[in-house]
Amino acid sequence: RRFEVPRVPRERRFDETRERRFEEPRAESKTEITAEQKGAFREIAEDLIGTRGAYIMDEHMKILGKVPVSELIPTISNLSSVYAVVFDGTIDENVVKAAEKSNVQFLVAMDSKARQNETKINLMTINEL
């Protein structure tokens, strides 16, 4: 026996595909960055250039610790009071997912492959500071 696929009118298929394709991901509202935070992030990011390290910070902009970038994802996954992460590396999808699970507000790095409109986290590169 042959499996039969129900036929959908061509116009309907096109409309559904078009709507899905152009639908923007909806990110929740982001925390606004202050000039003071921007300056602090820039200073810390400049200190990290070439170290392959990451600073994990709380909401008072105090450094909770420094870890190698290779251990960044497991570290932020295990912490709950992380407000910001500044690191010498590239923001990618895996870092963003781990940061979202830990309710991180800011990710600051040297470069970014992640798209700002796909996450509730503020993503910044050193050039944007």
C-alpha positions in Angstrom: 0.0 0.0 0.0 1.1 3.5 -0.8 1.0 6.2 1.8 -1.0 9.2 0.5 -0.1 12.7 1.5 -3.0 15.1 1.7 -2.8 17.8 -0.9 -2.7 21.4 0.2 -3.6 24.2 -2.3 -0.5 25.9 -3.6 -1.6 29.3 -2.5 -2.0 28.2 1.1 1.4 26.5 1.2 3.1 29.6 -0.1 1.4 31.9 2.4 2.3 29.8 5.4 5.9 29.5 4.3 6.2 33.2 3.6 4.7 34.1 7.0 7.1 31.7 8.8 10.1 32.9 6.9 9.6 36.6 7.6 8.5 36.3 11.1 11.0 38.0 13.4 12.0 36.1 16.5 10.6 37.9 19.5 13.2 38.6 22.2 12.0 39.8 25.6 12.9 43.3 26.7 16.5 43.9 27.4 18.3 45.6 30.3 19.5 49.1 29.3 23.2 49.7 29.6 24.4 52.8 31.4 27.4 54.8 30.4 29.1 53.7 33.6 28.6 50.0 32.7 29.8 50.6 29.2 33.0 52.1 30.5 33.6 49.3 33.0 32.9 46.7 30.3 35.4 48.4 27.9 38.1 48.6 30.5 37.7 44.9 31.5 37.5 43.8 27.9 40.7 45.6 27.1 42.5 43.9 30.0 41.4 40.6 28.7 42.8 40.9 25.1 45.0 38.0 24.3 44.3 36.1 27.6 41.6 33.7 26.4 40.0 34.4 29.8 36.5 35.4 31.0 35.4 37.6 33.9 32.1 36.7 35.5 30.4 39.7 37.2 27.5 40.4 39.5 24.9 43.2 39.2 27.2 45.5 41.2 29.8 45.1 38.5 32.1 43.2 40.9 34.1 40.4 39.5 33.0 37.1 40.9 35.8 35.2 39.2 38.0 34.6 36.2 37.9 31.4 34.2 39.4 30.2 30.9 37.1 30.7 27.9 37.2 26.9 27.4 35.4 26.5 30.8 33.0 29.4 30.3 29.9 27.5 29.4 30.0 24.9 32.2 30.9 27.7 34.7 28.0 30.0 33.9 25.6 27.0 33.6 26.4 26.2 37.3 26.0 29.8 38.6 22.8 31.7 39.2 23.9 35.2 40.2 25.8 36.1 37.0 24.8 39.5 35.7 27.5 40.0 33.0 30.2 38.0 31.3 33.2 39.7 29.6 35.5 37.4 27.7 38.3 37.2 25.2 36.6 35.2 22.5 33.6 35.1 20.2 29.9 35.1 21.3 28.3 32.1 19.7 25.0 30.3 20.0 26.2 27.9 22.7 27.4 30.7 24.9 24.1 32.6 24.4 22.1 29.5 25.3 24.1 28.9 28.5 23.8 32.6 29.4 20.0 32.6 28.9 19.6 29.6 31.2 21.6 31.5 33.9 19.7 34.8 33.4 22.8 36.7 32.3 22.0 40.2 31.2 25.1 41.2 29.3 27.6 39.2 27.2 30.7 41.2 26.1 33.3 39.8 23.8 35.8 40.6 21.1 33.5 39.3 18.3 30.0 37.9 17.9 28.5 35.3 15.6 25.1 35.5 17.4 22.4 37.8 16.3 21.1 40.4 18.8 17.4 40.0 17.8 17.4 36.3 18.7 18.1 36.6 22.4 17.0 38.5 25.5 20.6 39.1 26.4 22.5 42.3 25.5 25.3 41.2 23.2 28.2 43.6 22.7 31.6 43.5 21.1 34.6 45.6 22.2 34.1 47.8 19.1 30.6 48.7 20.2 31.7 50.0 23.6 
